[in-house]
Amino acid sequence: MTTTVQSPTGETVVEAVGIHVTLGTSHILRGIDLSVHDGEIVALLGANGSGKSTLVRTLVGILPSTEGTVTLYGKPLGRQVPWKNIGYVPQRVSAGTGVPSTAAEVVASGLLYGLKIRTPRNASARTLDALDQVGLADLADRSVNELSGGQQQRVLIARALVREPRLLLLDEPVAGVDQPSQENFAETLSNLAAHGTTVLVVLHELGALAPLITRTVVLRHGRKVHDGAPLPPAPEHAAAGHQHLHPASSTAQTPVSLIQDAGFGS
């Protein structure tokens, strides 16, 4: 049984209806409906293999859906979507390539989209600002191949931020990133939200981002099992920065018990 709260008001930024995704013989997503509205910060949660990353990749058109429809800002996936206003950070991949590139060059590449091959006049300033937001301005000229995995992940976040996006989709952006950097990213996300950026973020745990989340969506085995209020705060005995959930005393399927069934709190 899926628990759902009333949708907030505001423009519908992301709309997915009846999404099924099959890869080979695996049925990854099974009839997902999801709406994200202007100004929300939505956390997409679930155990490994629940379909979180597949859903986000489907929302941005990287993976085709077997069934169902996706619209961004009311436009079906394709050239009509205002991609220049959308930032995407994939799940932990290397920012490096076979061609030597500096952190600044990788970030500046985020200003290129579609058929656009020229960067704006203020590209350098925007690039440095994006790197500063993730705490890497001092490494702008460093080859990304010389950066740690966590630093490379922050470069990819900066590449999404350089667009000054209205919509930001992030797939486990703080995985493998140290606690101070997570807190720095939480502050960046807070500033973006204050300026109206809509965020859909895949997380394994809320951690430093917990105070910012306006809504949580939980997947289990490719199905949506919860869509509603953010998770309750961590108990006092939990480790700092760690969201740990405990079984609800009632046998009813409360949001907490649904989330535990999805692989949390065990």
Secondary structure by P-SEA (a helix, b strand, c coil): cccccccccccccbbbcbbbbbccccccccbbbbbbccccbbbbbbcccccaaaaaaaaacccccccccccccccccccccccccbbbbcccccccccccccaaaaaaaccccccccccccaaaaaaaaaaaaaccccccccccccccaaaaaaaaaaaaacccccbbbbccccccccaaaaaaaaaaaaaaaaabbbbbbbbcccccccccccbbbbbcccccccccccccccccccccccbbbbbbccccccaaaaaaaacccc
